[in-house]
Amino acid sequence: MPRTLFAALLLALPLTPALAQTAGLTLEQVERKYPRMSPVHIKKCDYDGSGTYTRTELLCVSGIYQQMYLDRN
């Protein structure tokens, strides 16, 4: 691997967690996205209690929605 490419990858690594935590959606926006989902289940994914759902927290909401709310025929 060329040194410049390797150096570029190393510089990008510390940014990855920060990018995953960028501004997300409010509780109301998440409720509109998943209208059948209980607010209690949505709030379980707000790990820091901020009321704003980051990409990571939205993955949690999506996982709960898929497991508990989608019809499994």
N, C-alpha and C positions, 0 to 999 in steps of 0.2 A: 504494500500500500504506500503510495507516495506520502512523503512527510507533510506536505501542505494539506492533503485531504485528512490525514490523521489528526493534525493540529486543529483543523476546522471542526472535526467531530468532537474532540475533547472540549473545545470552547462551547459547543452547543449543549453538551450534557448538563451543566448546571442550570441552564435555562428551561429544561424540560419540565421539572416539577413546578416551576413558576408559571409556565404556560398552561399547565393543567389546572391551575388555581385562579386563572383570570376571571374577571367579573362574569357572573352567570345570571340566572333568572330568579325572580322573587317567588315567594310561595304562591301568590295569585297566578303568576304566569305558568308555574308548574301545574297548578290545579286545572288551568285551561287546557294544558297539553295532555293531561291525563284526567279527564272529567269524571270517570267512574271510580277513581282511586280515593281512598279515605285520607283525609288530611293527616291523620295520626301516622299512617304508613309513610307519607311523604316527609313528615317532620323527623322521623327516625333517621333519615339520611342527611339531615342538616347537622353534621358532626360538630361544627364549631358554634352552633346556635346563632349564627349571624342573620338568618332569614334570607340570605342570598345563596343560591345553589350553584356551586362551582361545577365544572365538568365532571370531576370525580364524584361529587354528590349526586349529580344527575344520572351517572351510571348506576349508582345504588338505587335510585328511584326507578329507573328503567328495569333493573333486575327484579325488584319486588313486583312491579307491574306485570312483567312477563310470567313470573311464577304464580302469582295469586289472582290475576285479573283476566288473563287471556283464556278464552275457552279452549280446552284441550279435547278435541273430538277424536 
